[in-house]
Amino acid sequence: MERTSCCIAGGGPAGMMLGLLLARAGVEVTVLEKHGDFLRDFRGDTVHPSTLRLLDELGLGEAFARLPFAKLREMRAQIGDTTVVMGDMRHLPGRHKYLAMVPQWDFLDLLARAAAEEPHFTLRMHTKVTGLRTTDGRVTGVRFVDEHGTPGELAAALTVACDGRDSMVRAAAGLRQQQFEVPMDVWQVRVDAPPSRGTPLPTTSRAAGSSHGSAAARPRSPWTAARISRRPISSGRAGTPSCAATTSSGCGTGSAPCSTGTTG
Ligand SMILES: Cc1cc2nc3c(=O)[nH]c(=O)nc-3n(C[C@H](O)[C@H](O)[C@H](O)COP(=O)(O)OP(=O)(O)OC[C@H]3O[C@@H](n4cnc5c(N)ncnc54)[C@H](O)[C@@H]3O)c2cc1C
């Protein structure tokens, strides 16, 4: 039977950061991640100033600065004939007065490299947690299958569910999920860009808005576009958005024109 002090199910931002912090504190920790890499679609691009400050405090600021990323200092939206500054990061306290636009997989790779330097840290990719071990009604680790489909068990004094919003570990532990209503939905879609428009890095954000919602697009390869739609807080679920699509001249929600956010 394999053993560790802390077993973390899921190597997303929560699991990787927790694993790094525990390992640095001298706790033996194993992170189990079901995918073989961090290269996943539909994940965050923005790393916020407060997170950048945390990275500085962890001594990871210089490594982060070496990643290829764009700085978003201001966001603007055009609503009808009016251009509205929705956010101006230059007024923020601290060193980092911008959003860093960096794919989440680069960020997770950075955390994985930092954690790999810790002798108490183990990351097991391609390892899917399939259930919990229990002893006398207490959770004592996890069951998993490895990349060859071979089942195994990992005993742990502490098991942490970091396996995302539909956490299997949370459900298996019988923990009830608490949901908080939010006043809007963001529908994010991927749009294939013509090769001439595709860029490997996000450099510019475009946004357009109306009283019904707004859309934003970031040129990557391929582009991503998000539609933000308002919904009544009591409605539970929003209706399906009509469309959110990028064009070669920008993004569109019907006839709304696009404006370009400031990057630096
Ligand atoms: C479309 C979209 C855009 C976003 N944009 C941004 C943004 O710009 N900026 C920002 O800060 N946030 C953004 N977010 C939110 C951000 O992605 C999440 O807050 C963050 O990823 C949550 O981290 P997590 O570690 O809790 O969960 P997750 O990122 O979901 O990570 C869970 C991990 O657990 C793994 N896993 C799942 N089940 C198992 C299992 N059974 N066994 C082993 N491993 C398992 C998964 O493969 C995954 O790696 C966005 C989210 C989405 C969906």
The ligand as an ORCA input file, in Angstrom:
! r2SCAN-3c Opt
* xyz 0 1
  C     -14.161     29.159    -19.752
  C     -13.489     29.560    -18.479
  C     -12.722     30.718    -18.453
  C     -12.082     31.097    -17.265
  N     -11.317     32.228    -17.256
  C     -10.636     32.568    -16.143
  C      -9.733     33.652    -16.144
  O      -9.550     34.293    -17.163
  N      -9.067     33.943    -14.994
  C      -9.246     33.217    -13.851
  O      -8.615     33.524    -12.834
  N     -10.102     32.169    -13.831
  C     -10.774     31.833    -14.933
  N     -11.626     30.768    -14.932
  C     -11.834     30.066    -13.675
  C     -10.693     29.133    -13.397
  O     -10.437     28.327    -14.538
  C     -11.104     28.282    -12.209
  O     -11.435     29.127    -11.123
  C      -9.995     27.384    -11.795
  O      -9.565     26.578    -12.868
  C     -10.472     26.512    -10.660
  O      -9.365     25.784    -10.237
  P      -9.544     24.388     -9.508
  O      -8.170     23.862     -9.282
  O     -10.443     24.540     -8.340
  O     -10.359     23.458    -10.521
  P     -10.009     23.014    -11.993
  O      -9.240     24.044    -12.735
  O     -11.298     22.527    -12.570
  O      -9.025     21.791    -11.792
  C      -9.483     20.535    -11.399
  C      -8.444     19.550    -11.828
  O      -8.813     18.271    -11.322
  C      -8.630     17.316    -12.338
  N      -9.548     16.206    -12.052
  C     -10.890     16.196    -12.163
  N     -11.389     15.028    -11.770
  C     -10.328     14.280    -11.393
  C     -10.188     12.954    -10.907
  N     -11.257     12.149    -10.713
  N      -8.948     12.491    -10.632
  C      -7.849     13.271    -10.820
  N      -7.927     14.528    -11.311
  C      -9.154     15.025    -11.585
  C      -8.929     18.048    -13.633
  O      -8.340     17.419    -14.756
  C      -8.331     19.416    -13.333
  O      -6.966     19.483    -13.721
  C     -12.261     30.339    -16.100
  C     -13.038     29.179    -16.131
  C     -13.634     28.797    -17.306
  C     -14.461     27.531    -17.313
*
